[in-house]
Amino acid sequence: MKNKIRSVMEGNNKKISDLIRETGLSKSYIYSVLANNSVPSLVNARKIAYALNVDIEDIFPSNLD
């Protein structure tokens, strides 16, 4: 599943280390999601969205342009 996490992080001036700390998710898991190698559960997607102050749909859109 493609995502827009990196672009949202850049817009919010967030670092990967910030995302790891704020979500409580493992470093390897976050990198796997960022690389589109893992699809996060709904719970983890919510944690990521909350840490970035966005809606889930903003980082995991159903239709990427």
BELSUL-V139825 format. One record per backbone hydrogen bond with DSSP energy under -1.0 kcal/mol. CO is the residue of the C=O (numbers start at 1). NH is the residue of the N-H. E is the energy in kcal/mol with one decimal. If there is no record, write none. Layout:
# BELSUL-V139825
CO_NH_E + CO_NH_E
This chain:
# BELSUL-V139825
4_8_-2.2 + 5_9_-2.9 + 6_10_-2.5 + 7_11_-1.9 + 8_12_-1.6 + 9_14_-2.8 + 10_13_-1.0 + 15_19_-1.9 + 16_20_-2.6 + 17_21_-2.3 + 18_22_-2.9 + 19_23_-2.0 + 20_24_-2.0 + 26_30_-2.5 + 27_31_-2.4 + 28_32_-1.9 + 29_33_-2.4 + 30_34_-2.8 + 31_35_-1.9 + 32_37_-2.8 + 32_38_-1.1 + 33_36_-1.6 + 41_45_-2.7 + 42_46_-2.1 + 43_47_-1.9 + 44_48_-2.3 + 45_49_-2.6 + 46_50_-2.9 + 47_51_-2.3 + 48_52_-1.5 + 49_54_-2.3 + 50_53_-1.1 + 55_58_-1.4 + 56_59_-1.1 + 56_60_-2.6 + 59_4_-2.5
